[in-house]
């Protein structure tokens, strides 16, 4: 039995902790904030409740597997998962609207043909077939297996089977998601539908590789799911599973360094009211590769890897506006509505400059959950937009947050006229809040790992250059998103329990 110290109580860290405890290890988690869950948080006020992190879950099988492997009670006994239908309502720049059925290719094709015109659904359906092939090629190396030592194979080859495109007497194949949309979908509304999945993760479609096609495919193939009572309930369930497996949690504890002895990680240095203290351990699991390098006193932990995008702060963040509304929610309202920007080029140009868009794409989440509202005469709603992180834009400047929140509400009114008149109060959360809750530099939000593009969309491996030190969570392999966080926990646990020859989940 090894003593394992885990830095942080995010979803990936807790997933690793529960699995390691079941394997017989003594696990202690040190979290600098006063609660668990990382970005999976809830804001409560005046009887209203709001998910301030992810609003829906894709690939729930990841968490079902976690609960199967760590106890007798399955996930379904701990939380109620509800498949939302439609998966999303889309309001496009020209005012066209479409509601897409959840996890039904035939239903989606029919809905797009009816809303956008004959042939639109067929083009999207054909794209989903190619996206499935991409998923089949990349699922194991990018989600279920530790990062390959010869990761360059993933970096060099584009796994998306692009359709040949003739242009100026040359035949080309799409290399970016934007080219997939322009050459294969050929409708600005289908392009917006495709690119919105990348933008939701902070990816620029113009630079994201074509295999980012797996992002809409995951939603289509596995459906989108809501946790009754709010997504925070999933974090609670994972936390309670950790407690049931005797994982120790220490909240409000700042880790200031990683102990090293004989070339191995040997524990943690902790800040204390009466001076630094030490928590000895045989193994250490941390979150955030760059933060781990700082805690390891500047030691380069990934010199041999050479993969991963720029530092956390250069990745985008999110602004979340929590709206307490008077008036009942429409009985037929979609859980999620995506209001696409009227000017995609301007939005992407602002995105590239590190500025918030003047007219952003906004996601509206309207859960219709009685647990999140004081009574049936009120409604809670969450608006989300992708923005530059605090490292690229000063979200603490006077008026910066409220001005952008006004733009988001104005955008949302295209889908829900009269919204402003219903607002009782609002809470605006920026990357500043994300940084406080997760520790990510600038409040940035990680994207999932992707292949090709010379490895710039891969994440550093879960093992490091310091023996006994592992990294988990969205900033390490396999990247960001709730399913990926759960898989990172499985990968780290596998590497520790089975050793460096671990080949991934079966």
Buried (B, 14 or more C-beta within 10 A) or exposed (E): EBBBBBBBBBBBBBBBBBBBBBBEBBBBBBBBBEBBBBBBBBBEEEEBBBBBBBBBBBBBEBBBBBBEBBBEBEBEEBBEBBBBBBBBBBBBBEEBEBBBBBBBBEBBBBBBBEBBEEEBBEBBBBBBEBBBBBBEBBEEBBBBBBBBEEBBEBBEEBBBBBEEBEEEEEEEBBBBBBBBBBBBBEBBBBBBBBBBBBBBBBBBBBBBBBBBBBBBBBBBBBBBBBBEBBBBBBBBBBBBBBEBBEBBBBEEBEBBBBBBEEEBBBBBBBEEEEEEEEBEBBBBBBBBBBBBBEBBEEBEBBEEBEBBBEBBBBBBBBBBBBBBBEEBBEEEBBBBBBBBBBBBEBBBEBBEEBEBBEBBBBBBBBBBBEEBBBEEEBBBBBBBBBBBBBBBBEBEEEEBBEEBBBBBBBBBBBBBEEBEEBBEEBBBBBBBBBBEBBBBBBBBBBBBBBBBBEBBBBBBBBBBBBEBBBBBBBBBBBBBBBBBBBBBBBBBBBBBBEEEEBEBBE
